[in-house]
Amino acid sequence: MATGRRAIIMSAACAMVLKTMNREGAVPVKTIVVSLLKGGVGKTFLATHLAWYLAEQGDNRVAFLDLDPQGSSTRRLAGERTGWFSADLFDPEARLELTDAPGITVFAADPRLQMVKAAADVGDFLSRFPALAAHFDHCVIDTGPKWDELTLSAMAVADAVIAPVQVAEDSIECAKMLLTALKKAEGARGGRKVDFLGLLPSMVNPFDRREMDNAVKLARAVGEKLMFPAFIKARPTYKHSAEQHHPVWRATGSGAKAAADEIRPILAEIVRRMDDRRQSAA
């Protein structure tokens, strides 16, 4: 698509978001978006583990929206409640037969997400998303690696955004791109702030001096306030548990225990920050 035409479409989409959010107000369901405008940074890992963690807290009803056309989260959550599709939220003619059952309900990615390219699609999503509030306590949204109508839709309904980031040489540019996208989303929401929980260094090798140096450069570039106060180590156990369609704390072995002891406090802190800041805003 030509750059000029793309800009016109995105501008129109932003205008539609603004109109809808002013009319509807804040969406009641607690919605957290996992996003960074780059692939391979651990978004799917973090999003799926966050959903698993939330689902285990009491009888939480968690909606998981896979807005990444690649569908990695859909495959990893194959053991959860399925049969719904995120593309239906962009289709005003699709029936939304929702459930109130505790646990995770997966709104899967399918090829129709590739067709979400117009301002009207964003408007349709915004008009249908509030229906989830009557059936779910939390919503976790996994996004793709680029700024498009799918990512804009996610940002428009987000209460909070967490951004896993690899500490590579291009991390600073990726972080700046995301922060710019957040500003655009806030403009689209009529100035209503997106609660940014921070950049979370992901899949880090703490014994790699270059990665540690890149982490320091990233913190200096964006400011420590924008950095999440933890990092996720690179562990084979994380990959293995994902392939088995369950969180790492359900795996066995000493490696799984060490991974669980690392990731669960990080997930707890993400949820705590989202809840505390939402209460402060209220």
ABEGO torsion letter per residue (X at the ends): XBAAAAAAAAAAAAAAAAAAAAAAEBBABBBBBBBBBBBGAGAAAAAAAAAAAAAABEABBBBBBBABAAGAAAAAAAABBBGBBAAAAABAABBBBBBABBEBBBBBBBAAAAABABAAAAAAAAAAAAAAAAABABBBBBBBABBBAAAAAAAAABABBBBBBBBBAAAAAAAAAAAAAAAAAAAAAGGBBBBBAEBBBBGBBAABAAAAAAAAAAAAAAEAAABBBBBBBBBAAAAAAAAAGBBAAABBEAAAAAAAAAAAAAAAAAAAAAAAAAAAAX
